Amino acid sequence: MKKILAGLFVTGALFSFSACTEFLDMTPTDRVSDKTIWETTEAAEYNVNYLYSYLIDIVNGQSSLGLTESLTDMLKYGSYNYNSMCYIPSEMAYGGTVITAGYVDVYMGFWGTMYTAVRKTNQAIYSLKEYGQMNDEDKTRLEAELRFLRANMYFDLIKRYKDVILYDEDMAAYTKDKAVSTEKEGWDFVQSDLQFAAENLPVKAAANGRLDKGMAYAFMTRAMLYAERYDAVIAAANEVEKLGYVLEADYEDAVKQPINAGNDEAILQYTFSYADGVTHSLDFYYTPAGDYNLIDQTGGGYGTPTQEMVESYELATGGFPDWSEWHSAEGTTATPPYADLEPRFHATVLYNGAEWKGRTIEPYINGIDGWASWRIEREPKGKTTTGYYLKKLADETNTSLVGSDMPVTILRYAEVLLNKAEACYHTNDAAGANAAVKAIRARVGLPYTDKAGDNLWAAIRQERKVEFAFEGLWYWDLRRWEVAANQYPEGLTGYQQHGLKIERYADGFKYTYVSVDDQDRNFSSKLYRFPMPTSELNNNAAVEQYPEWR
């Protein structure tokens, strides 16, 4: 039978876990009866494989808008055309008016998609118990896989809506009219499923792509952090540590190196393969425009890092540089302190003069990569509007401009450590929190002195922002902390994004500080919960719209 990695996306992306050997078979099984599907281990695994495809597509930042970093101070989508990964992310960041009960699923919701997935997963658990004739060990393992998947689905629902409709595998209890449960009941449900998964999944899965114990415990640290169940976060993090995960010595390897090439930090990856015709388009969306201009094509540069994000990075020796000279509307010919910034900056951001694919980045007016004035040039066609390009999601070795096979790391040990740090902070364990933060900073050579109170919290927040930049976490962090509605820089209200307009002269460059917004960004407090979709309100007599949206 054909062996491939486990497919996560409907469009064909692949799923990878650490410490596995064989590939996961994705042969479809929707042409036989339930009894036949679930009777044997092999047949049941085929059906579970299909359900893996419902895990959320992180490649788009868990949002149809594009990367959710564009809703923060990190990333600017440069096109003024009214579309996703163009102007709509900016429109949402200006106040979220694009989010309505009728449009929430289009941009940020996934209500319909997730409840379809929940129903299919519940049907699978029911059928496995009803028809499964395999040995008890395999039967329990498959139930653990399904319950992990269900926990993931409900996690994505609860983090968006708080109070959601809970269904388990009792298919007789399904009804058109059912009330929402409380947020606490929802987190109880997720925790129970993840605990079952963690206790019953193998330490090392038999096939590459199947869920394992490390993934369940690692995801527990994320989910329980949202639930504010800090003791559960710490306990799960300790279990992950026992399984042998470590921080990679090189930060860039932690994000980009495949698990099967020796990445001991990555716990969950989407894996891609040119040979199987399964690639992603992150390079097309985010690489420098010059990659395409050099061959007379158009691509790259859809979203670029902001000056605010660049200024979030410390010097390699610790502490922050003084950027005031580059905040001039008149411009300066002084060279920004890029060379002195810490390693995570150089692994994440491409800047004027940076090396890339054997050439030098030219993000200036009339450079091979180019610079565009936001809104004035409605279609930048790959030119940066901020003076930067995004390196972290792109593959420098990729010679194909059509697709990329670089893995996308979704969950890694660094997150487990910082999840634990946050939980320790909230349980008054400053020593535990400091140890985790110190480990993260030591990997990139940054000094650290133990902290307490507000200073410790600021250190945890700083590390989450720069360590996981463009990995789909920061927007959701600010939202779950309920600080997003606060004034910037604590929150996402009352500020504009900026970039550097770069002009080349015979004797150097001029850098001018420019806004890339036409109004202040604001986060409405009602966006801490998205509205229930109109489709549910119209078809379920037992629910009503959430109070914030009535």
Legacy VTK file of the C-alpha trace (Angstrom):
# vtk DataFile Version 3.0
C-alpha trace
ASCII
DATASET POLYDATA
POINTS 550 float
0.000 0.000 0.000
1.111 3.538 -0.611
2.806 5.144 2.383
2.799 8.907 2.906
2.942 11.224 5.869
-0.317 11.901 7.643
-2.329 14.597 5.877
-3.410 17.549 7.979
-4.839 19.879 5.381
-7.668 19.070 3.032
-5.400 20.569 0.382
-2.783 17.942 1.119
-0.305 19.168 3.718
1.409 16.582 5.852
1.621 15.885 9.566
4.751 14.866 11.484
5.631 13.988 15.062
8.971 13.291 16.692
10.618 9.903 17.169
8.590 7.971 14.592
9.639 5.649 11.804
7.076 4.652 9.178
4.621 6.794 7.228
0.907 7.152 7.799
-1.490 5.775 5.182
-4.226 8.162 4.044
-6.194 5.752 1.846
-9.852 6.909 1.831
-12.378 4.676 3.566
-15.696 6.354 2.845
-16.978 3.659 0.491
-17.617 0.876 2.985
-19.970 0.300 5.905
-19.349 1.524 9.459
-18.989 -2.060 10.642
-16.291 -2.788 8.057
-14.471 0.483 8.726
-14.157 -0.083 12.449
-13.832 -3.859 12.651
-10.035 -4.132 12.334
-7.138 -1.983 13.511
-5.937 -1.284 9.984
-9.359 -0.259 8.701
-10.043 1.879 11.772
-6.716 3.686 11.416
-7.586 4.660 7.849
-10.746 6.344 9.072
-8.995 8.152 11.923
-6.397 9.383 9.437
-9.113 11.170 7.497
-10.180 13.054 10.631
-6.645 14.385 11.116
-7.377 16.716 8.216
-9.700 18.780 10.406
-6.914 20.179 12.555
-6.668 23.913 11.993
-4.423 25.167 9.171
-1.679 27.109 10.972
-0.156 28.110 7.652
-2.806 30.833 7.453
-2.355 31.785 11.081
-5.662 30.223 12.132
-7.453 32.974 10.242
-8.840 33.474 6.762
-7.438 37.003 7.013
-3.894 35.649 6.873
-1.359 35.633 9.693
-2.953 36.919 12.897
0.265 38.852 13.570
-1.190 41.388 11.119
-3.785 42.212 13.798
-0.955 43.210 16.161
2.090 45.475 15.853
4.153 42.753 14.155
3.150 42.523 10.484
1.713 44.726 7.739
-0.075 43.415 4.664
0.919 45.922 2.008
-1.839 45.804 -0.610
-4.741 48.252 -0.352
-6.983 45.951 -2.375
-10.023 44.787 -0.416
-9.143 41.162 0.241
-7.613 38.784 2.758
-3.837 39.210 3.130
-4.414 42.707 1.712
-6.486 45.518 3.278
-9.033 43.503 5.307
-6.547 42.638 8.109
-5.880 46.361 8.539
-9.604 47.077 8.547
-10.118 44.560 11.319
-7.205 45.989 13.299
-8.823 49.434 13.097
-11.723 48.240 15.229
-13.019 44.895 14.088
-16.135 46.237 12.382
-15.702 43.627 9.663
-16.582 40.962 12.269
-20.344 40.432 12.470
-22.590 37.482 13.296
-23.047 36.980 9.569
-19.369 37.210 8.698
-17.453 35.816 11.672
-16.899 32.381 10.122
-15.499 33.985 6.989
-12.697 35.718 8.850
-12.065 34.391 12.347
-14.712 31.914 13.398
-14.632 28.319 12.118
-17.869 27.540 14.008
-19.430 25.565 11.176
-16.201 23.815 10.195
-15.402 22.798 13.756
-18.873 21.488 14.574
-18.830 19.389 11.407
-15.497 18.004 12.583
-16.797 17.427 16.126
-19.771 15.467 14.838
-17.625 13.260 12.606
-15.164 12.665 15.434
-17.942 11.783 17.865
-19.428 9.408 15.308
-16.008 7.803 14.959
-15.637 7.305 18.729
-19.133 5.819 18.906
-18.484 3.471 15.977
-15.094 2.423 17.321
-16.706 1.374 20.606
-19.708 -0.225 18.904
-18.012 -2.155 16.083
-14.309 -2.379 16.944
-13.062 -5.978 17.107
-9.363 -5.186 17.487
-7.404 -5.845 20.676
-8.036 -3.581 23.673
-4.666 -1.853 23.369
-5.290 -0.701 19.791
-8.883 0.195 20.561
-7.880 2.402 23.484
-5.068 4.003 21.475
-7.422 4.905 18.637
-9.930 6.350 21.084
-7.083 8.418 22.551
-6.223 9.764 19.086
-9.836 10.704 18.454
-10.219 12.357 21.828
-7.065 14.388 21.215
-8.530 15.567 17.917
-11.814 16.462 19.618
-9.956 18.381 22.324
-8.140 20.352 19.641
-11.427 21.211 17.948
-13.066 22.371 21.154
-9.943 24.315 22.125
-10.266 26.347 18.944
-13.961 26.908 19.595
-13.620 27.889 23.258
-10.728 30.282 22.691
-12.922 32.128 20.190
-16.380 31.924 21.811
-15.871 30.920 25.502
-19.337 29.369 25.996
-19.947 26.706 23.343
-22.254 23.764 22.668
-20.747 20.524 23.963
-21.381 17.180 22.275
-19.739 13.867 23.096
-19.972 10.469 21.394
-23.518 9.829 22.639
-25.038 10.258 19.196
-28.568 9.821 20.567
-28.123 13.114 22.438
-27.602 15.100 19.237
-30.404 17.593 18.766
-30.951 20.674 16.659
-31.801 22.751 19.714
-29.118 22.629 22.403
-27.908 25.334 24.776
-24.323 26.416 25.243
-22.340 25.163 28.216
-20.266 27.409 30.451
-16.648 28.146 29.644
-15.611 26.121 32.714
-17.581 23.117 31.483
-15.916 23.488 28.107
-12.425 23.466 29.589
-13.393 20.487 31.781
-14.306 18.651 28.569
-11.033 19.555 26.838
-8.936 18.645 29.870
-10.645 15.273 30.228
-10.039 14.407 26.577
-6.397 15.486 26.698
-5.766 13.600 29.923
-7.206 10.436 28.379
-5.074 10.975 25.282
-1.897 11.580 27.272
-2.409 8.501 29.423
-3.219 6.169 26.526
-1.125 7.310 23.571
2.251 5.608 23.112
5.527 7.314 23.936
6.611 6.588 20.367
3.961 6.042 17.730
4.404 3.038 15.447
3.854 5.103 12.292
5.216 8.514 11.392
2.317 10.914 11.678
0.321 9.251 14.441
-0.274 11.112 17.660
1.902 10.320 20.651
2.122 11.053 24.358
4.436 14.056 23.979
2.020 15.825 21.683
-0.883 15.317 24.086
0.996 16.622 27.107
2.465 19.537 25.126
-0.939 20.559 23.831
-2.242 20.242 27.392
0.195 22.997 28.430
-1.259 25.289 25.774
-4.922 24.521 26.386
-4.717 24.705 30.167
-2.876 28.030 29.947
-5.933 29.440 28.165
-8.121 27.814 30.826
-5.962 29.393 33.571
-5.457 25.966 35.170
-1.857 26.569 36.038
-1.188 23.457 38.113
-2.281 21.365 35.119
0.087 23.331 32.859
3.031 22.686 35.159
2.223 18.988 35.564
1.925 18.487 31.792
5.129 20.440 31.112
6.995 18.207 33.542
5.732 15.139 31.665
6.971 16.581 28.364
10.384 17.194 29.891
10.573 13.546 31.013
10.113 12.454 27.390
13.473 13.914 26.395
12.606 17.006 24.368
15.304 19.691 24.447
15.937 23.125 22.976
17.851 22.995 19.708
21.199 24.786 19.908
20.311 26.912 16.881
17.076 28.934 17.016
16.518 28.767 13.266
16.863 24.975 13.299
14.189 24.768 16.004
11.701 26.320 13.614
12.807 25.043 10.206
14.592 21.711 10.632
12.433 18.629 9.981
11.843 16.256 12.863
13.201 13.353 10.826
16.419 15.342 10.300
17.068 15.456 14.034
15.003 18.356 15.367
14.659 17.424 19.051
12.671 20.548 19.916
9.784 20.192 17.475
6.846 18.244 18.873
4.325 18.825 16.098
5.108 19.793 12.519
3.292 20.058 9.247
5.551 18.220 6.810
5.636 18.693 3.039
7.113 16.796 0.110
7.943 17.756 -3.472
8.025 14.068 -4.361
4.400 13.644 -3.275
3.360 16.955 -4.830
2.480 18.378 -1.417
3.870 21.878 -0.864
2.815 25.157 0.728
2.823 28.758 -0.496
4.497 30.607 2.373
7.509 31.417 0.202
5.259 32.881 -2.475
3.497 35.114 0.037
6.400 36.284 2.178
9.784 36.042 0.415
11.420 39.210 -0.965
10.070 40.432 -4.285
13.533 40.272 -5.804
13.334 36.482 -5.843
10.630 36.923 -8.479
11.798 40.149 -10.127
15.072 38.484 -11.057
13.142 36.070 -13.295
10.529 38.584 -14.495
7.725 37.239 -12.309
5.596 38.750 -9.549
5.378 37.350 -6.030
6.468 37.705 -2.442
6.082 40.549 -0.003
2.388 40.193 0.817
3.097 40.813 4.491
6.245 42.374 5.956
7.528 42.941 9.508
6.987 46.390 10.997
9.412 48.780 12.637
7.609 48.089 15.922
8.463 44.403 15.609
12.092 45.134 14.763
12.364 47.339 17.842
11.072 44.460 19.975
14.441 42.712 19.614
17.237 43.299 22.095
20.894 43.815 21.385
22.933 40.616 21.301
24.538 41.770 24.551
21.165 42.447 26.201
19.100 45.606 26.524
17.512 47.636 23.746
19.170 50.071 21.329
18.024 53.677 21.125
15.970 53.920 17.941
15.045 57.605 18.322
17.393 58.686 15.515
15.393 56.533 13.080
12.039 57.971 14.180
12.625 61.111 12.166
10.102 62.222 9.553
12.978 64.105 7.892
15.083 60.978 7.687
18.629 60.060 8.678
21.628 58.624 6.868
22.784 56.744 9.959
22.826 52.951 9.595
20.274 51.220 11.857
21.796 48.871 14.475
20.689 45.685 12.717
24.087 43.999 12.976
24.066 44.356 16.761
20.675 42.716 17.357
20.184 39.268 18.894
20.109 36.035 16.831
16.314 35.698 16.755
16.087 38.960 14.815
18.489 37.683 12.169
16.557 34.405 11.902
13.241 36.218 11.526
13.666 39.494 9.605
15.362 40.448 6.335
16.587 44.061 6.286
18.525 46.392 4.018
21.870 44.744 3.280
20.990 41.324 4.703
22.270 38.275 2.831
19.633 36.091 1.161
20.054 33.337 -1.438
23.521 34.536 -2.416
22.529 38.168 -2.895
21.961 41.277 -0.808
18.441 42.410 0.086
17.502 45.737 -1.552
14.284 46.958 0.137
14.713 50.516 -1.075
13.160 52.651 -3.789
14.160 51.194 -7.173
16.006 48.306 -5.492
15.578 44.793 -6.857
13.191 44.071 -3.968
11.788 47.579 -3.851
9.843 49.821 -1.509
6.225 50.958 -1.943
4.320 53.765 -0.253
1.401 52.123 1.533
-2.007 53.059 0.100
-0.412 55.278 -2.588
0.691 52.149 -4.423
-2.457 50.076 -3.988
-0.777 46.947 -5.375
2.868 46.852 -4.240
3.466 43.650 -6.243
5.939 42.286 -3.735
7.638 45.528 -2.759
7.886 46.089 0.975
5.933 48.926 2.586
7.921 48.688 5.830
11.536 48.305 4.678
11.686 44.654 5.779
10.791 41.137 4.653
9.810 38.062 6.653
12.566 35.441 6.757
11.262 33.073 9.419
8.559 31.427 7.295
10.634 31.222 4.106
13.191 28.674 2.935
16.500 30.166 1.837
17.406 26.937 0.032
14.192 26.869 -1.981
14.795 27.291 -5.706
11.151 26.696 -6.614
9.014 29.816 -6.526
5.851 27.773 -6.975
5.857 25.940 -3.651
7.952 25.063 -0.621
8.571 21.807 1.219
10.008 23.420 4.365
8.196 22.053 7.430
5.992 24.345 9.479
6.553 23.769 13.190
3.343 24.158 15.178
4.326 23.192 18.705
7.825 22.996 20.124
9.511 22.532 23.453
10.270 26.259 23.773
6.531 26.889 24.027
6.173 24.221 26.690
8.886 25.989 28.710
7.304 29.428 28.397
3.851 28.011 29.094
5.346 26.590 32.273
7.022 29.919 33.064
3.686 31.715 32.850
1.987 29.088 35.004
4.769 29.272 37.593
4.427 33.045 37.707
0.714 32.732 38.465
1.348 30.146 41.192
3.996 32.298 42.909
6.859 30.052 41.835
9.282 32.743 40.701
12.187 30.286 40.681
10.415 27.985 38.227
9.434 30.882 35.978
12.933 32.371 35.988
14.528 29.021 35.173
12.363 28.605 32.073
12.940 32.171 30.840
16.674 31.845 31.463
16.813 28.654 29.368
15.070 30.340 26.429
17.424 33.332 26.509
20.548 31.234 27.052
19.932 29.441 23.742
20.489 32.744 21.887
23.240 34.003 24.190
21.208 36.670 25.992
22.001 37.458 29.630
19.328 37.134 32.296
19.013 38.133 35.932
16.291 36.568 38.054
13.232 38.757 38.439
10.052 38.963 40.491
6.606 40.545 40.314
5.852 42.873 37.396
9.427 42.631 36.112
9.132 38.855 35.852
5.822 39.145 34.019
7.361 41.653 31.588
10.207 39.208 30.902
7.787 36.353 30.182
5.742 38.565 27.883
8.868 39.760 26.053
10.091 36.224 25.448
6.720 35.013 24.171
6.622 37.863 21.666
10.066 37.449 20.139
10.495 33.672 20.561
7.214 32.862 18.791
7.071 35.799 16.379
5.003 34.847 13.311
4.118 31.422 14.760
0.473 32.363 15.334
0.477 32.934 19.109
0.875 36.641 19.915
-2.590 37.902 18.915
-4.231 35.112 20.901
-1.933 35.818 23.870
-2.986 39.464 24.052
-6.594 38.418 23.682
-6.552 35.736 26.397
-4.730 38.072 28.798
-7.538 40.564 28.091
-5.077 43.409 27.568
-5.656 43.810 23.814
-8.200 46.595 24.410
-5.658 48.517 26.514
-3.577 51.361 25.135
-0.474 50.448 23.172
2.126 49.118 23.888
0.426 47.019 26.572
-2.525 46.429 24.267
-3.562 46.992 20.662
-5.391 50.309 20.968
-4.342 53.840 20.002
-1.305 53.293 17.788
-0.209 53.001 14.170
2.282 50.646 12.564
5.451 52.072 11.038
8.214 51.204 8.649
11.336 52.776 7.180
11.270 54.330 3.735
14.733 53.665 2.331
16.370 55.735 -0.428
19.744 54.930 -1.944
22.325 57.616 -2.713
25.851 57.426 -4.064
27.344 57.563 -0.588
24.791 55.536 1.378
21.135 55.343 2.365
18.514 57.604 3.865
16.012 56.075 6.320
12.723 57.894 6.898
10.170 56.882 9.537
6.734 56.444 7.934
3.311 55.279 9.083
1.774 52.349 7.247
-1.720 53.012 8.596
-4.234 55.702 7.705
-5.872 55.668 11.140
-5.189 54.420 14.653
-5.546 50.735 15.392
-8.061 49.785 18.065
-9.186 46.541 19.664
-12.798 46.597 20.829
-13.316 44.786 24.141
-16.190 42.811 22.638
-13.629 41.040 20.437
-12.482 39.066 23.467
-15.312 36.814 22.296
-16.454 36.500 18.694
-20.187 36.576 17.905
-22.170 33.393 17.498
-22.820 32.944 13.772
-26.234 33.843 12.392
-26.600 30.329 10.990
-26.563 28.847 14.515
-28.945 31.485 15.866
-31.408 30.800 13.057
-31.355 27.020 13.481
-31.014 26.486 17.233
-33.890 27.704 19.392
-31.949 26.997 22.596
-29.253 29.639 22.061
-29.102 33.405 21.933
-26.407 35.811 20.867
-23.579 36.431 23.332
-24.183 39.538 25.490
-21.364 41.539 23.866
-23.004 41.229 20.460
-26.713 41.718 21.188
LINES 1 551
550 0 1 2 3 4 5 6 7 8 9 10 11 12 13 14 15 16 17 18 19 20 21 22 23 24 25 26 27 28 29 30 31 32 33 34 35 36 37 38 39 40 41 42 43 44 45 46 47 48 49 50 51 52 53 54 55 56 57 58 59 60 61 62 63 64 65 66 67 68 69 70 71 72 73 74 75 76 77 78 79 80 81 82 83 84 85 86 87 88 89 90 91 92 93 94 95 96 97 98 99 100 101 102 103 104 105 106 107 108 109 110 111 112 113 114 115 116 117 118 119 120 121 122 123 124 125 126 127 128 129 130 131 132 133 134 135 136 137 138 139 140 141 142 143 144 145 146 147 148 149 150 151 152 153 154 155 156 157 158 159 160 161 162 163 164 165 166 167 168 169 170 171 172 173 174 175 176 177 178 179 180 181 182 183 184 185 186 187 188 189 190 191 192 193 194 195 196 197 198 199 200 201 202 203 204 205 206 207 208 209 210 211 212 213 214 215 216 217 218 219 220 221 222 223 224 225 226 227 228 229 230 231 232 233 234 235 236 237 238 239 240 241 242 243 244 245 246 247 248 249 250 251 252 253 254 255 256 257 258 259 260 261 262 263 264 265 266 267 268 269 270 271 272 273 274 275 276 277 278 279 280 281 282 283 284 285 286 287 288 289 290 291 292 293 294 295 296 297 298 299 300 301 302 303 304 305 306 307 308 309 310 311 312 313 314 315 316 317 318 319 320 321 322 323 324 325 326 327 328 329 330 331 332 333 334 335 336 337 338 339 340 341 342 343 344 345 346 347 348 349 350 351 352 353 354 355 356 357 358 359 360 361 362 363 364 365 366 367 368 369 370 371 372 373 374 375 376 377 378 379 380 381 382 383 384 385 386 387 388 389 390 391 392 393 394 395 396 397 398 399 400 401 402 403 404 405 406 407 408 409 410 411 412 413 414 415 416 417 418 419 420 421 422 423 424 425 426 427 428 429 430 431 432 433 434 435 436 437 438 439 440 441 442 443 444 445 446 447 448 449 450 451 452 453 454 455 456 457 458 459 460 461 462 463 464 465 466 467 468 469 470 471 472 473 474 475 476 477 478 479 480 481 482 483 484 485 486 487 488 489 490 491 492 493 494 495 496 497 498 499 500 501 502 503 504 505 506 507 508 509 510 511 512 513 514 515 516 517 518 519 520 521 522 523 524 525 526 527 528 529 530 531 532 533 534 535 536 537 538 539 540 541 542 543 544 545 546 547 548 549
